[in-house]
């Protein structure tokens, strides 16, 4: 009986090239999933932080004045937070698809990337317009915040 256990343990301790590759793939898959979760968490934290800052500024300026310039600056801050979080979410999707390049996963990535790029394009366009307005108002001597 002891001889059988020795034979089994010696067989399992020998690493074949295929088992090393499988181990490496499995480790890479776990690392990529961890990175994906970290990137998604960063995106959520950016959104939460941006919303908290915007809410704080809204409450602070709520009774003081209803200045259009302050509202533009607040929207600009929120837009920048959303654009940055979209970039992190896109990176997380790319990492998630890199480990399982199946055609359905690639199709989902293409759809998600298209939607997020579309959103980011128009969000960035609005942010640029708000920056131009705030720069124009700043040069005229109007305070923003």
C-alpha positions in Angstrom: 0.0 0.0 0.0 2.8 2.4 0.8 4.4 1.6 -2.6 1.2 2.6 -4.4 1.1 6.0 -2.5 4.7 6.6 -3.5 4.0 5.8 -7.1 1.0 8.2 -7.2 2.8 11.0 -5.5 5.8 10.7 -7.8 3.5 10.8 -10.8 1.7 13.9 -9.7 4.8 15.8 -8.8 6.2 15.5 -12.3 5.2 18.7 -14.2 4.6 18.2 -17.9 4.9 21.2 -20.2 1.1 21.1 -20.7 0.4 21.3 -17.0 2.8 24.2 -16.7 1.0 26.1 -19.4 -2.4 25.4 -17.8 -1.1 26.6 -14.5 0.2 29.8 -16.1 -3.1 30.4 -17.9 -5.0 29.8 -14.8 -2.8 32.2 -12.8 -3.1 34.8 -15.6 -6.9 34.4 -15.6 -7.1 35.0 -11.8 -4.7 38.0 -12.1 -6.8 39.5 -14.9 -10.0 39.1 -13.0 -8.5 40.7 -10.0 -7.3 43.6 -12.1 -10.7 43.9 -13.7 -12.4 44.1 -10.3 -9.8 46.7 -9.2 -10.4 48.9 -12.3 -14.2 48.7 -11.9 -13.8 49.6 -8.2 -11.7 52.6 -9.1 -14.4 53.7 -11.6 -17.1 53.4 -8.9 -15.0 55.4 -6.4 -14.4 58.1 -9.0 -18.1 58.4 -9.6 -18.9 58.4 -5.9 -16.3 61.0 -5.2 -17.4 63.2 -8.1 -21.0 63.0 -7.0 -20.1 63.9 -3.4 -18.1 66.9 -4.4 -20.9 68.1 -6.8 -23.6 67.6 -4.1 -21.4 69.5 -1.6 -21.0 72.4 -4.0 -24.7 72.4 -4.9 -25.7 72.6 -1.3 -23.1 75.3 -0.5 -24.2 77.5 -3.5 -27.9 76.7 -3.2 -28.9 79.6 -1.0 -26.0 82.0 -1.8 -26.8 82.5 -5.5 -28.2 80.7 -8.5 -25.3 81.8 -10.6 -25.3 80.2 -14.0 -21.5 80.2 -14.0 -21.4 78.1 -10.8 -23.8 75.6 -12.3 -21.6 75.3 -15.3 -18.5 74.7 -13.1 -20.4 72.0 -11.2 -21.6 70.3 -14.3 -18.0 70.5 -15.6 -16.7 68.7 -12.5 -19.3 66.0 -12.7 -18.6 65.5 -16.4 -14.9 65.1 -15.9 -15.5 62.5 -13.2 -17.9 60.6 -15.4 -15.5 60.7 -18.4 -12.6 59.5 -16.2 -14.7 56.6 -14.8 -15.8 55.6 -18.3 -12.1 55.2 -19.2 -11.5 52.9 -16.2 -14.6 50.8 -17.1 -13.4 50.5 -20.6 -10.0 49.3 -19.4 -11.7 46.8 -17.1 -13.8 45.4 -20.1 -10.6 45.1 -22.2 -8.8 43.2 -19.4 -11.8 40.9 -18.9 -12.0 40.1 -22.6 -8.2 39.6 -22.9 -8.4 36.4 -20.8 -11.3 34.8 -22.6 -11.2 35.8 -26.3 -14.3 33.9 -27.3 -16.3 35.4 -30.1 -19.3 36.2 -28.0 -17.1 37.9 -25.4 -15.4 39.9 -28.2 -18.8 40.9 -29.6 -19.9 42.0 -26.1 -16.7 44.0 -25.8 -17.3 45.6 -29.2 -20.9 46.6 -28.2 -19.8 47.9 -24.8 -16.8 49.7 -26.2 -19.0 51.3 -28.8 -21.6 52.5 -26.3 -19.0 53.8 -23.9 -17.0 55.5 -26.6 -20.2 57.1 -27.9 -21.0 58.3 -24.4 -17.5 59.5 -23.7 -17.4 61.4 -27.0 -20.5 63.4 -26.3 -19.6 63.8 -22.6 -16.1 65.1 -23.6 -17.7 67.4 -26.1 -20.0 68.9 -23.5 -17.0 69.2 -21.0 -15.0 71.1 -23.7 -18.0 73.4 -24.3 -18.3 74.0 -20.5 -14.6 74.7 -20.2 -14.8 77.2 -23.0 -17.7 79.0 -21.4 -16.0 79.0 -18.0 -12.8 80.3 -19.6 -14.7 83.0 -21.4 -16.5 84.0 -18.2 -13.2 83.9 -16.3 -11.5 86.3 -18.8 -14.5 88.7 -18.4 -13.8 88.8 -14.7 -16.7 86.7 -13.6 -15.9 84.3 -10.8 -16.9 80.6 -11.2 -16.8 79.2 -7.8 
